[in-house]
Amino acid sequence: MKDGRVLDNWSQVMQNNYGPPSLALVSGKGLVVVDSDGKKYLDFLGGIATNALGHAHPVIVKAVTKQVSVLGHVSNFYAHPKAVALAGKLKEMSGDSDARVFFAQSGAEAVEAAIKLSRRTGRSRMVAAQGAFHGRTMGALSLTGQPSKREPFLPLLKGVKHVPYGDIEAMRRVVNKKTAMVIIEPIMGEAGVIVPPPDYLAGVREICDATGALMVADCVQTGIARTGDWFGYEYSGIRPDVITLAKALGGGLPLSAMIACGASAYLFAPGDHGSTFGGNPITCAAGLAILNYIEKNNLMIAVKKHEKRLFQEIALIPGVNEIRGAGLLIGIELTNPIAQKVLVDLRSAGVLVNAPTPTTIRIAPALTVSPAQIGTFISIFKKVMTHVS
């Protein structure tokens, strides 16, 4: 089926909440995807930081194929080995011997679980950042600090305050002993890959400790080695009370987790929360295979090397004002508001990226990206910038 047919049929059967898609992709291998006209693209968006090992990676294919042939779904009335093994791995990664894991399917669901967990403290007020993105379900949307996404669906949850990201004094003014939770992204991805001051997360941790509020690190986009660390907050030296994960955890399959640490690990009681598909054997098999592969192949070291090269070479390209982020979650801030034009020209040249703001190009390629593919991206990006400028 040709591109036009797929796209026309999409609009005939799908709701318009995403707007008309620009491409119809039909296959992929590694970082290369193919559209329904047979054109190949270098995927430097990675399903928005989701395809940790790229497309059709052998370890994921093997793990999923083996698991689906043995046990597909059992519901949460019963235990199964893959969920226990994956939860154990996540507990180990958290560095907290008390940590306990709740599995779901999406980042928004992980955030919803964190909201309900925080209610078990007996408090209800919540604090989030302006510009933050935590999901589109009604609870997660209440925390999302983007008015354009919130306003059509008011009223949302009451008792939510939004403060400027990175402003520790603003945070200090609103968090008190009535605050149930403070939720912060280590790096704000949807806002344009915004990095806070180096001591910001430590300051938030201090405020939460002083008031008894739970500190929730939303690592949905920064997690699973995306920044060169497992979660993305490690550089700050803090440990959150709650960690939310999704995206790369399933490597393209619907899998998320809410990890509760310390005393918060014991807040949920039987019946407090649930998810029919949470901890599904197939998705857990994929998640476990991904974590083991990252560790075995030292991908976090490779991610840091790629970061250094990208920062050094992209910063020299005319028309680039700033480069932000960490690891392979990078925002390229342009001098002029031409990000959408750059996106279209990159796509025409065979590279897929994202433009979260009019001046920002976001890249989040698979952790398995090769040095040659990094070089190809830089070369094409430089040519496009020269042409557009």
FIFIFI-751107 format. One record per residue (C-alpha): residue number from 1; residue in three letters; x, y, z; chain. Coordinates in nm, 4 decimals, padded with zeros to 6 digits. Example, Ala and Ser with C-alpha at 12.3 -4.5 7.8 and 13.67 -1.06 7.14 Angstrom:
PT   resi   resn          X          Y          Z   chain
PT      1    ala    01.2300   -00.4500    00.7800       A
PT      2    ser    01.3670   -00.1060    00.7140       A
END
This chain:
PT   resi   resn          X          Y          Z   chain
PT      1    met    00.0000    00.0000    00.0000       A
PT      2    lys    00.1425    00.3357   -00.1037       A
PT      3    asp    00.1993    00.6187    00.1448       A
PT      4    gly   -00.1019    00.8155    00.0253       A
PT      5    arg   -00.3360    00.5182    00.0625       A
PT      6    val   -00.2196    00.4480    00.4179       A
PT      7    leu   -00.2506    00.8114    00.5216       A
PT      8    asp   -00.5935    00.8499    00.3559       A
PT      9    asn   -00.7191    00.5343    00.5224       A
PT     10    trp   -00.5812    00.6533    00.8572       A
PT     11    ser   -00.7966    00.9669    00.8452       A
PT     12    gln   -01.1021    00.7556    00.7571       A
PT     13    val   -01.0770    00.5243    01.0567       A
PT     14    met   -00.8767    00.7074    01.3255       A
PT     15    gln   -00.9855    00.9952    01.5487       A
PT     16    asn   -00.8172    01.3271    01.4782       A
PT     17    asn   -00.6504    01.3759    01.8161       A
PT     18    tyr   -00.3020    01.3464    01.6609       A
PT     19    gly   -00.3769    01.5470    01.3491       A
PT     20    pro   -00.2840    01.4068    01.0077       A
PT     21    pro    00.0377    01.1988    01.0223       A
PT     22    ser    00.3207    01.2937    00.7898       A
PT     23    leu    00.4472    00.9442    00.7118       A
PT     24    ala    00.3320    00.5831    00.7113       A
PT     25    leu    00.6133    00.3612    00.8398       A
PT     26    val    00.5920   -00.0091    00.7655       A
PT     27    ser    00.9203   -00.1669    00.8792       A
PT     28    gly    01.2456   -00.0999    01.0584       A
PT     29    lys    01.5784   -00.2516    01.1513       A
PT     30    gly    01.8067   -00.0901    01.4039       A
PT     31    leu    01.7882    00.2861    01.3469       A
PT     32    val    01.6607    00.2596    00.9886       A
PT     33    val    01.2874    00.2707    00.9170       A
PT     34    val    01.1067    00.2330    00.5849       A
PT     35    asp    00.7876    00.4063    00.4745       A
PT     36    ser    00.5133    00.2543    00.2605       A
PT     37    asp    00.6740    00.4010   -00.0536       A
PT     38    gly    00.9986    00.2194    00.0212       A
PT     39    lys    01.1967    00.5273    00.1299       A
PT     40    lys    01.4445    00.4752    00.4143       A
PT     41    tyr    01.5004    00.7114    00.7071       A
PT     42    leu    01.7526    00.7360    00.9869       A
PT     43    asp    01.5346    00.7354    01.2983       A
PT     44    phe    01.6814    00.9933    01.5367       A
PT     45    leu    01.3620    01.0272    01.7391       A
PT     46    gly    01.3363    00.6644    01.8491       A
PT     47    gly    00.9634    00.6672    01.9118       A
PT     48    ile    01.0257    00.9696    02.1387       A
PT     49    ala    01.3034    00.8087    02.3444       A
PT     50    thr    01.1236    00.4728    02.3456       A
PT     51    asn    01.3069    00.2374    02.1084       A
PT     52    ala    01.6031    00.1807    02.3386       A
PT     53    leu    01.7641   -00.0818    02.1162       A
PT     54    gly    01.6169    00.0318    01.7878       A
PT     55    his    01.3715   -00.1585    01.5724       A
PT     56    ala    01.3464   -00.5390    01.5580       A
PT     57    his    01.6471   -00.5910    01.7860       A
PT     58    pro    01.7291   -00.9638    01.8061       A
PT     59    val    01.7336   -00.9799    02.1873       A
PT     60    ile    01.3844   -00.8301    02.2109       A
PT     61    val    01.2508   -01.0456    01.9279       A
PT     62    lys    01.3936   -01.3567    02.0920       A
PT     63    ala    01.2679   -01.2709    02.4410       A
PT     64    val    00.9160   -01.1853    02.3240       A
PT     65    thr    00.8893   -01.4818    02.0876       A
PT     66    lys    00.9992   -01.7243    02.3567       A
PT     67    gln    00.7676   -01.5777    02.6184       A
PT     68    val    00.4548   -01.5586    02.4012       A
PT     69    ser    00.5022   -01.9265    02.3143       A
PT     70    val    00.5107   -02.0181    02.6844       A
PT     71    leu    00.2811   -01.7823    02.8767       A
PT     72    gly    00.1017   -01.4786    02.7376       A
PT     73    his   -00.1128   -01.3292    03.0118       A
PT     74    val   -00.2219   -01.4389    03.3594       A
PT     75    ser   -00.3691   -01.1239    03.5228       A
PT     76    asn   -00.2514   -01.0038    03.8620       A
PT     77    phe   -00.4299   -01.2803    04.0507       A
PT     78    tyr   -00.1121   -01.4813    03.9905       A
PT     79    ala    00.2634   -01.4303    03.9995       A
PT     80    his    00.4989   -01.5159    03.7153       A
PT     81    pro    00.8798   -01.5269    03.6856       A
PT     82    lys    00.9392   -01.2415    03.4392       A
PT     83    ala    00.7623   -00.9757    03.6480       A
PT     84    val    00.9493   -01.0844    03.9598       A
PT     85    ala    01.2830   -01.0806    03.7765       A
PT     86    leu    01.2238   -00.7390    03.6179       A
PT     87    ala    01.1002   -00.5853    03.9431       A
PT     88    gly    01.4061   -00.7247    04.1164       A
PT     89    lys    01.6302   -00.5653    03.8568       A
PT     90    leu    01.4577   -00.2276    03.8939       A
PT     91    lys    01.4869   -00.2524    04.2718       A
PT     92    glu    01.8592   -00.3171    04.2350       A
PT     93    met    01.8927   -00.0200    03.9998       A
PT     94    ser    01.7188    00.2085    04.2508       A
PT     95    gly    01.9781    00.1281    04.5164       A
PT     96    asp    01.7050    00.0953    04.7812       A
PT     97    ser    01.6560   -00.2329    04.9632       A
PT     98    asp    01.2987   -00.1301    05.0522       A
PT     99    ala    01.1963   -00.0440    04.6949       A
PT    100    arg    00.8794   -00.2022    04.5588       A
PT    101    val    00.7511   -00.1917    04.1990       A
PT    102    phe    00.4089   -00.1414    04.0414       A
PT    103    phe    00.3824   -00.2186    03.6687       A
PT    104    ala    00.1482   -00.0548    03.4160       A
PT    105    gln    00.1542    00.0212    03.0422       A
PT    106    ser    00.2281    00.3919    02.9950       A
PT    107    gly    00.4021    00.6854    03.1558       A
PT    108    ala    00.0704    00.8518    03.2377       A
PT    109    glu   -00.0409    00.5398    03.4240       A
PT    110    ala    00.2823    00.5340    03.6239       A
PT    111    val    00.2191    00.8965    03.7208       A
PT    112    glu   -00.1430    00.8176    03.8126       A
PT    113    ala   -00.0128    00.5422    04.0405       A
PT    114    ala    00.2235    00.7918    04.2039       A
PT    115    ile   -00.0666    01.0332    04.2623       A
PT    116    lys   -00.2705    00.7630    04.4336       A
PT    117    leu    00.0300    00.6538    04.6370       A
PT    118    ser    00.0806    01.0102    04.7594       A
PT    119    arg   -00.2838    01.0273    04.8718       A
PT    120    arg   -00.2038    00.7417    05.1105       A
PT    121    thr    00.0074    00.9897    05.3094       A
PT    122    gly   -00.3170    01.1568    05.4169       A
PT    123    arg   -00.2313    01.4681    05.2161       A
PT    124    ser   -00.3674    01.5812    04.8799       A
PT    125    arg   -00.1810    01.8891    04.7559       A
PT    126    met    00.0722    01.8470    04.4760       A
PT    127    val    00.3437    02.0614    04.3192       A
PT    128    ala    00.4799    02.0372    03.9643       A
PT    129    ala    00.6773    02.2560    03.7257       A
PT    130    gln    00.5593    02.5007    03.4649       A
PT    131    gly    00.6240    02.3518    03.1224       A
PT    132    ala    00.6417    01.9981    03.2574       A
PT    133    phe    00.4775    01.7051    03.0832       A
PT    134    his    00.3525    01.4111    03.2902       A
PT    135    gly    00.0800    01.2665    03.0694       A
PT    136    arg   -00.2687    01.3333    02.9342       A
PT    137    thr   -00.4970    01.1287    03.1609       A
PT    138    met   -00.6902    01.3535    03.3970       A
PT    139    gly   -00.4641    01.3108    03.6989       A
PT    140    ala   -00.1390    01.3262    03.5035       A
PT    141    leu   -00.2769    01.6192    03.3026       A
PT    142    ser   -00.3421    01.8032    03.6287       A
PT    143    leu    00.0336    01.7893    03.6898       A
PT    144    thr    00.1326    01.8737    03.3323       A
PT    145    gly    00.2406    02.2380    03.3317       A
PT    146    gln    00.1345    02.3263    02.9776       A
PT    147    pro   -00.1841    02.5400    02.9614       A
PT    148    ser   -00.2623    02.4503    02.5986       A
PT    149    lys   -00.2999    02.0845    02.6969       A
PT    150    arg   -00.4851    02.1538    03.0230       A
PT    151    glu   -00.7358    02.4268    02.9459       A
PT    152    pro   -00.9736    02.2334    02.7152       A
PT    153    phe   -01.0320    01.9803    02.9937       A
PT    154    leu   -01.0827    02.1960    03.3009       A
PT    155    pro   -01.1694    02.1422    03.5811       A
PT    156    leu   -00.8833    01.9086    03.6696       A
PT    157    leu   -00.7649    01.7879    04.0108       A
PT    158    lys   -00.7691    02.0561    04.2762       A
PT    159    gly   -00.4762    02.1489    04.4958       A
PT    160    val   -00.2051    02.1476    04.2255       A
PT    161    lys    00.0521    02.4279    04.2126       A
PT    162    his    00.2891    02.4891    03.9216       A
PT    163    val    00.6164    02.6743    03.9802       A
PT    164    pro    00.8961    02.7799    03.7418       A
PT    165    tyr    01.1276    02.4898    03.6647       A
PT    166    gly    01.4700    02.5326    03.8193       A
PT    167    asp    01.3575    02.8047    04.0633       A
PT    168    ile    01.4271    02.6542    04.4055       A
PT    169    glu    01.2968    02.9564    04.5963       A
PT    170    ala    00.9624    02.9352    04.4161       A
PT    171    met    00.9504    02.5682    04.5135       A
PT    172    arg    01.0312    02.6505    04.8734       A
PT    173    arg    00.7429    02.9014    04.8903       A
PT    174    val    00.4705    02.6554    04.7900       A
PT    175    val    00.5743    02.3206    04.9411       A
PT    176    asn    00.4562    02.2747    05.2983       A
PT    177    lys    00.3342    02.0120    05.5424       A
PT    178    lys    00.0074    01.9794    05.3484       A
PT    179    thr    00.1911    01.8830    05.0276       A
PT    180    ala    00.1569    01.5155    04.9358       A
PT    181    met    00.4091    01.5111    04.6512       A
PT    182    val    00.6426    01.7159    04.4369       A
PT    183    ile    00.6953    01.5756    04.0870       A
PT    184    ile    00.9965    01.6813    03.8816       A
PT    185    glu    01.1534    01.5670    03.5546       A
PT    186    pro    01.5356    01.5446    03.5773       A
PT    187    ile    01.5284    01.7044    03.2303       A
PT    188    met    01.2062    01.8453    03.0826       A
PT    189    gly    01.1743    01.6667    02.7498       A
PT    190    glu    00.8492    01.7908    02.5971       A
PT    191    ala    00.9260    02.1491    02.6971       A
PT    192    gly    01.2318    02.1460    02.4708       A
PT    193    val    01.4917    01.9436    02.6645       A
PT    194    ile    01.5341    02.1892    02.9507       A
PT    195    val    01.8099    02.1151    03.2030       A
PT    196    pro    01.7776    02.2563    03.5577       A
PT    197    pro    02.0619    02.4162    03.7570       A
PT    198    pro    02.3088    02.1547    03.8896       A
PT    199    asp    02.1918    02.1840    04.2510       A
PT    200    tyr    01.8178    02.2016    04.1770       A
PT    201    leu    01.7219    01.8387    04.2391       A
PT    202    ala    01.9208    01.8346    04.5627       A
PT    203    gly    01.7334    02.1470    04.6700       A
PT    204    val    01.3974    01.9852    04.5941       A
PT    205    arg    01.5048    01.6793    04.7922       A
PT    206    glu    01.5915    01.9016    05.0890       A
PT    207    ile    01.2529    02.0760    05.0752       A
PT    208    cys    01.0672    01.7441    05.0599       A
PT    209    asp    01.2663    01.6095    05.3530       A
PT    210    ala    01.1817    01.9177    05.5589       A
PT    211    thr    00.8078    01.9036    05.4866       A
PT    212    gly    00.7464    01.5295    05.4556       A
PT    213    ala    00.6290    01.5572    05.0943       A
PT    214    leu    00.7140    01.2706    04.8612       A
PT    215    met    00.9692    01.3592    04.5947       A
PT    216    val    00.8647    01.1967    04.2666       A
PT    217    ala    01.1201    01.1804    03.9847       A
PT    218    asp    00.9421    01.1469    03.6510       A
PT    219    cys    01.2057    00.9554    03.4572       A
PT    220    val    00.9735    00.8427    03.1792       A
PT    221    gln    01.1863    01.0189    02.9177       A
PT    222    thr    01.5259    01.0306    03.0908       A
PT    223    gly    01.5223    00.6730    03.2184       A
PT    224    ile    01.6761    00.3448    03.1028       A
PT    225    ala    02.0254    00.4787    03.0213       A
PT    226    arg    01.8944    00.7588    02.7991       A
PT    227    thr    02.1166    01.0162    02.9732       A
PT    228    gly    02.4055    00.7790    03.0407       A
PT    229    asp    02.2632    00.6752    03.3801       A
PT    230    trp    01.9760    00.4439    03.4641       A
PT    231    phe    01.7335    00.7199    03.5641       A
PT    232    gly    01.8809    01.0599    03.4815       A
PT    233    tyr    01.8936    01.2150    03.8301       A
PT    234    glu    02.2026    01.0306    03.9567       A
PT    235    tyr    02.4406    01.3223    03.8979       A
PT    236    ser    02.2595    01.5158    04.1731       A
PT    237    gly    02.3345    01.2604    04.4441       A
PT    238    ile    01.9700    01.2373    04.5519       A
PT    239    arg    01.7343    00.9413    04.5835       A
PT    240    pro    01.3660    01.0110    04.5136       A
PT    241    asp    01.0806    00.8594    04.7136       A
PT    242    val    00.9101    00.7567    04.3905       A
PT    243    ile    01.0401    00.6948    04.0365       A
PT    244    thr    00.8190    00.6710    03.7285       A
PT    245    leu    00.9427    00.4887    03.4196       A
PT    246    ala    00.7992    00.3990    03.0793       A
PT    247    lys    00.9057    00.4539    02.7163       A
PT    248    ala    01.2450    00.2767    02.6849       A
PT    249    leu    01.1606    00.0298    02.9627       A
PT    250    gly    00.9592   -00.1753    02.7128       A
PT    251    gly    01.1717   -00.0871    02.4109       A
PT    252    gly    00.8598   -00.0309    02.1991       A
PT    253    leu    00.6211   -00.2518    02.3951       A
PT    254    pro    00.3703   -00.0953    02.6383       A
PT    255    leu    00.5396   -00.1186    02.9768       A
PT    256    ser    00.5793    00.1286    03.2628       A
PT    257    ala    00.6706    00.1169    03.6290       A
PT    258    met    00.6186    00.3154    03.9447       A
PT    259    ile    00.8992    00.2391    04.1905       A
PT    260    ala    00.8310    00.3405    04.5495       A
PT    261    cys    01.1339    00.3666    04.7781       A
PT    262    gly    01.1850    00.3822    05.1533       A
PT    263    ala    00.8723    00.4175    05.3646       A
PT    264    ser    00.6620    00.5007    05.0561       A
PT    265    ala    00.7114    00.1426    04.9363       A
PT    266    tyr    00.4627    00.0291    05.2007       A
PT    267    leu    00.1856    00.2857    05.1465       A
PT    268    phe   -00.0290    00.0779    04.9092       A
PT    269    ala   -00.2508   -00.1895    05.0627       A
PT    270    pro   -00.4310   -00.4739    04.8788       A
PT    271    gly   -00.7042   -00.3296    04.6580       A
PT    272    asp   -00.5621    00.0232    04.6485       A
PT    273    his   -00.4579    00.0095    04.2844       A
PT    274    gly   -00.4372   -00.2292    03.9911       A
PT    275    ser   -00.3823   -00.2808    03.6198       A
PT    276    thr   -00.5072   -00.5724    03.4111       A
PT    277    phe   -00.2062   -00.5723    03.1806       A
PT    278    gly    00.0489   -00.4339    03.4275       A
PT    279    gly    00.3445   -00.6684    03.4533       A
PT    280    asn    00.2374   -00.8753    03.1536       A
PT    281    pro    00.4815   -01.1658    03.0972       A
PT    282    ile    00.5588   -01.0633    02.7385       A
PT    283    thr    00.6353   -00.6982    02.8065       A
PT    284    cys    00.8329   -00.7893    03.1196       A
PT    285    ala    01.0394   -01.0353    02.9158       A
PT    286    ala    01.1221   -00.7528    02.6754       A
PT    287    gly    01.2093   -00.5122    02.9571       A
PT    288    leu    01.4378   -00.7618    03.1257       A
PT    289    ala    01.6148   -00.8385    02.7971       A
PT    290    ile    01.6698   -00.4658    02.7346       A
PT    291    leu    01.8201   -00.3950    03.0775       A
PT    292    asn    02.0495   -00.6952    03.0554       A
PT    293    tyr    02.1637   -00.5977    02.7055       A
PT    294    ile    02.2393   -00.2388    02.8101       A
PT    295    glu    02.4471   -00.3652    03.1010       A
PT    296    lys    02.6259   -00.6432    02.9127       A
PT    297    asn    02.7221   -00.4166    02.6228       A
PT    298    asn    02.8221   -00.1090    02.8270       A
PT    299    leu    02.5764    00.1109    02.6389       A
PT    300    met    02.5823    00.3805    02.9051       A
PT    301    ile    02.9495    00.4401    02.8346       A
PT    302    ala    02.8753    00.4596    02.4615       A
PT    303    val    02.5900    00.7044    02.5268       A
PT    304    lys    02.8274    00.9427    02.7073       A
PT    305    lys    03.0757    00.9243    02.4191       A
PT    306    his    02.8011    01.0050    02.1687       A
PT    307    glu    02.6881    01.2956    02.3867       A
PT    308    lys    03.0351    01.4487    02.3873       A
PT    309    arg    03.0666    01.4282    02.0100       A
PT    310    leu    02.7185    01.5627    01.9408       A
PT    311    phe    02.7673    01.8568    02.1759       A
PT    312    gln    03.1059    01.9458    02.0310       A
PT    313    glu    03.0177    01.9227    01.6627       A
PT    314    ile    02.6594    02.0529    01.6590       A
PT    315    ala    02.7544    02.3599    01.8637       A
PT    316    leu    02.9778    02.4708    01.5751       A
PT    317    ile    02.7017    02.4649    01.3134       A
PT    318    pro    02.5816    02.8129    01.2074       A
PT    319    gly    02.2255    02.8798    01.3197       A
PT    320    val    02.2594    02.6763    01.6397       A
PT    321    asn    02.2252    02.8942    01.9473       A
PT    322    glu    02.2610    02.6287    02.2171       A
PT    323    ile    02.2692    02.2531    02.2675       A
PT    324    arg    02.1093    02.1076    02.5821       A
PT    325    gly    02.0436    01.7761    02.7477       A
PT    326    ala    02.2411    01.4706    02.8466       A
PT    327    gly    02.3376    01.1446    02.6818       A
PT    328    leu    02.1097    01.0838    02.3850       A
PT    329    leu    01.8301    01.3150    02.4945       A
PT    330    ile    01.9361    01.6365    02.3260       A
PT    331    gly    01.7679    01.9655    02.2425       A
PT    332    ile    01.9231    02.1769    01.9689       A
PT    333    glu    01.8174    02.5369    02.0208       A
PT    334    leu    01.8127    02.7318    01.6946       A
PT    335    thr    01.8818    03.1010    01.6601       A
PT    336    asn    01.5549    03.1554    01.4728       A
PT    337    pro    01.2061    02.9961    01.5032       A
PT    338    ile    01.2552    02.7653    01.2056       A
PT    339    ala    01.2443    02.4259    01.3811       A
PT    340    gln    00.9437    02.3025    01.1845       A
PT    341    lys    01.1119    02.3897    00.8530       A
PT    342    val    01.4314    02.2151    00.9661       A
PT    343    leu    01.2266    01.9079    01.0661       A
PT    344    val    01.0616    01.8900    00.7234       A
PT    345    asp    01.3917    01.9352    00.5393       A
PT    346    leu    01.5598    01.6700    00.7542       A
PT    347    arg    01.2755    01.4305    00.6780       A
PT    348    ser    01.3149    01.5006    00.3057       A
PT    349    ala    01.6852    01.4213    00.3464       A
PT    350    gly    01.6031    01.0940    00.5211       A
PT    351    val    01.6313    01.1810    00.8927       A
PT    352    leu    01.3484    01.1779    01.1480       A
PT    353    val    01.3557    01.4210    01.4431       A
PT    354    asn    01.1050    01.6205    01.6476       A
PT    355    ala    01.0392    01.9912    01.7026       A
PT    356    pro    00.8871    02.0369    02.0522       A
PT    357    thr    00.9075    02.4178    02.0248       A
PT    358    pro    00.9420    02.6610    01.7316       A
PT    359    thr    01.3139    02.6994    01.8062       A
PT    360    thr    01.4047    02.3479    01.9241       A
PT    361    ile    01.4987    02.0270    01.7461       A
PT    362    arg    01.4896    01.7241    01.9756       A
PT    363    ile    01.6833    01.4049    01.9069       A
PT    364    ala    01.6593    01.0782    02.1000       A
PT    365    pro    01.8039    00.7979    01.8877       A
PT    366    ala    01.8328    00.4380    02.0028       A
PT    367    leu    02.1129    00.3686    02.2480       A
PT    368    thr    02.2578    00.1339    01.9853       A
PT    369    val    02.3286    00.4187    01.7425       A
PT    370    ser    02.6672    00.3767    01.5753       A
PT    371    pro    02.9426    00.6401    01.5407       A
PT    372    ala    02.8844    00.6296    01.1646       A
PT    373    gln    02.5144    00.7076    01.2115       A
PT    374    ile    02.6025    00.9931    01.4468       A
PT    375    gly    02.8318    01.1270    01.1744       A
PT    376    thr    02.5598    01.0941    00.9112       A
PT    377    phe    02.3141    01.2863    01.1255       A
PT    378    ile    02.5611    01.5678    01.1926       A
PT    379    ser    02.6486    01.5951    00.8238       A
PT    380    ile    02.2867    01.6072    00.7075       A
PT    381    phe    02.1860    01.8452    00.9857       A
PT    382    lys    02.4691    02.0809    00.8895       A
PT    383    lys    02.3618    02.0787    00.5215       A
PT    384    val    01.9979    02.1453    00.6131       A
PT    385    met    02.0917    02.4304    00.8447       A
PT    386    thr    02.3101    02.5847    00.5742       A
PT    387    his    02.0214    02.5662    00.3264       A
PT    388    val    01.7524    02.6928    00.5650       A
PT    389    ser    01.9659    02.9761    00.7007       A
END
